Amino acid sequence: MLSCEYIAGCILGLALVLLWTVSAGAQQLALEGLVLDNVGERIQLRFGVQAKDVDALEQILEKGGQLQMQCDIRLRRRRGWWPDSTVVEKRRRYHLKTHPLTQTYRLINQHTNSTARDDSLQDLMHRQWKEIILDLGAWKMLDAGADYILELTLQFTRPNVPQWLKTTLFFWSWDVVTSQTFRMHFTY
């Protein structure tokens, strides 16, 4: 027979998980100006990212946490009777950290190893992410008259969570902001 303490613990645990997921789901990322273009016979992707709840991100950083914004890009060619074929896959990561002594925020672009600093997280994110430009490869990879799907997945995660903890608590989402996927269908 189940004890009252066990049932109370289960109810409390469920309530905490529901409360945590509701608060995490409220924070969203906004995508601005998604453009796929031919620039010098290269496929160029331009977009901007804006976090709607910067205060929550500041609180996480000020408590000693680190954040990572990850952009996963996949360009696929649609095929009728066969599975879609992947033309290009790219990933970009940006690490957000705080420096308590100088009271500044740092944003590190993992692709270029460049670091930007500002005392305002809002200004730093706006300045660095108002336009992200990615080269996806040669334009000749695209076939004329074919249908394509561009998928862009954005997510904020906690990069310093040990893998053993992620595996143990497999039901727990380690995303700070709910992962969002944006799709663009086009014919070349």
C-alpha angles and dihedrals in degrees: 000000000000118000124231091243091056093050092045090049092051092049092047091048092050091048091052092049091049092047091050094048093048092052092046092049093054093067112081140181120227122213116213128196105349105197130172111194145169107241115173092339090305128115106244125189120198126183142143129225127207127182112218097203106045093159092066090050091050091052092052092049094046091053088062098266128136126219133205125200110203127193117196114191124190126177112195133182112227115231123188107222099013132061115275114269120230113235099177137003122188135170128197125188130194121188121209119202137163129223107212097196096055093029091227134132123230127205115195120197103213093200097056098021089229122146127209124191135197138155090230118065091199092055093043094052093044093049095046100037104034087098123013113184121198130182109219098184141268118344090226089074087077119083118222113248095018126126119238139188122209114199122192118185119191125190141161114217139171105251097190097063109117116244092234090059092048090050094046094048095040092154092058120092113226092193114116091199121028111265112251130197123201122194132199120190117199142159120224 
